[in-house]
Amino acid sequence: MKQDLDIIEQKLKTIVNLLNDLQEENKVLKDKIHNQDETIKSLNLKIYEASQKLENLLGQIPAEELL
């Protein structure tokens, strides 16, 4: 009986350790996702700004020169 309890205790400790490891990994991954989201927002803004500049430049070219 004591041996069975010791085995169960050890398995529970292992599970708790794995849970703690997974929680820490989850936190790290959430932080990475947040950082990637910020990078994506920044890049999308740059793409938008570049497309606006390109549209402005194209608008300055006379139509007959585009043909």
SEPAVEX-272869 format. One record per residue (C-alpha): residue number from 1; x, y, z. Coordinates in Angstrom, 1 decimal, m for minus. Example, Ala and Ser with C-alpha at 12.3 -4.5 7.8 and 13.67 -1.06 7.14 Angstrom:
// residues 2
nr = 1; X = 12.3; Y = m4.5; Z = 7.8
nr = 2; X = 13.7; Y = m1.1; Z = 7.1
This chain:
// residues 67
nr = 1; X = 0.0; Y = 0.0; Z = 0.0
nr = 2; X = 2.8; Y = 2.5; Z = 0.9
nr = 3; X = 4.6; Y = 1.6; Z = m2.3
nr = 4; X = 1.5; Y = 2.2; Z = m4.3
nr = 5; X = 1.0; Y = 5.6; Z = m2.7
nr = 6; X = 4.7; Y = 6.4; Z = m3.4
nr = 7; X = 4.2; Y = 5.5; Z = m7.0
nr = 8; X = 1.1; Y = 7.7; Z = m7.3
nr = 9; X = 2.8; Y = 10.5; Z = m5.6
nr = 10; X = 5.8; Y = 10.3; Z = m8.0
nr = 11; X = 3.4; Y = 10.3; Z = m11.0
nr = 12; X = 1.6; Y = 13.3; Z = m9.6
nr = 13; X = 4.8; Y = 15.2; Z = m9.2
nr = 14; X = 5.8; Y = 14.3; Z = m12.7
nr = 15; X = 2.4; Y = 15.6; Z = m14.0
nr = 16; X = 2.7; Y = 18.8; Z = m12.0
nr = 17; X = 6.2; Y = 19.4; Z = m13.4
nr = 18; X = 5.0; Y = 18.8; Z = m16.9
nr = 19; X = 2.1; Y = 21.2; Z = m16.3
nr = 20; X = 4.4; Y = 23.9; Z = m15.0
nr = 21; X = 6.7; Y = 23.4; Z = m18.0
nr = 22; X = 3.8; Y = 23.6; Z = m20.4
nr = 23; X = 2.5; Y = 26.7; Z = m18.7
nr = 24; X = 5.9; Y = 28.4; Z = m19.1
nr = 25; X = 6.1; Y = 27.3; Z = m22.7
nr = 26; X = 2.6; Y = 28.6; Z = m23.4
nr = 27; X = 3.6; Y = 32.0; Z = m21.9
nr = 28; X = 6.7; Y = 32.2; Z = m24.1
nr = 29; X = 4.6; Y = 31.3; Z = m27.2
nr = 30; X = 1.9; Y = 33.9; Z = m26.3
nr = 31; X = 4.7; Y = 36.5; Z = m26.1
nr = 32; X = 6.1; Y = 35.5; Z = m29.4
nr = 33; X = 2.6; Y = 35.6; Z = m31.0
nr = 34; X = 2.1; Y = 39.1; Z = m29.6
nr = 35; X = 5.5; Y = 40.3; Z = m31.0
nr = 36; X = 4.7; Y = 38.7; Z = m34.4
nr = 37; X = 1.3; Y = 40.5; Z = m34.4
nr = 38; X = 3.0; Y = 43.8; Z = m33.8
nr = 39; X = 5.5; Y = 43.1; Z = m36.6
nr = 40; X = 2.6; Y = 42.2; Z = m39.0
nr = 41; X = 0.8; Y = 45.4; Z = m38.1
nr = 42; X = 3.9; Y = 47.5; Z = m38.7
nr = 43; X = 4.6; Y = 45.7; Z = m42.1
nr = 44; X = 1.0; Y = 46.2; Z = m43.2
nr = 45; X = 1.3; Y = 49.9; Z = m42.4
nr = 46; X = 4.4; Y = 50.1; Z = m44.5
nr = 47; X = 2.8; Y = 48.3; Z = m47.4
nr = 48; X = m0.2; Y = 50.7; Z = m47.2
nr = 49; X = 2.0; Y = 53.7; Z = m47.1
nr = 50; X = 4.1; Y = 52.5; Z = m50.0
nr = 51; X = 0.9; Y = 51.7; Z = m52.1
nr = 52; X = m0.3; Y = 55.3; Z = m51.3
nr = 53; X = 3.0; Y = 56.8; Z = m52.5
nr = 54; X = 2.9; Y = 54.6; Z = m55.6
nr = 55; X = m0.7; Y = 55.7; Z = m56.4
nr = 56; X = 0.3; Y = 59.3; Z = m55.9
nr = 57; X = 3.2; Y = 58.9; Z = m58.3
nr = 58; X = 1.1; Y = 57.1; Z = m60.9
nr = 59; X = m1.5; Y = 59.9; Z = m60.6
nr = 60; X = 1.2; Y = 62.4; Z = m61.6
nr = 61; X = 2.0; Y = 60.6; Z = m64.9
nr = 62; X = m0.1; Y = 61.9; Z = m67.8
nr = 63; X = m2.5; Y = 59.3; Z = m69.1
nr = 64; X = m1.0; Y = 59.4; Z = m72.6
nr = 65; X = 2.4; Y = 58.4; Z = m71.3
nr = 66; X = 0.9; Y = 55.3; Z = m69.7
nr = 67; X = m0.1; Y = 53.9; Z = m73.1
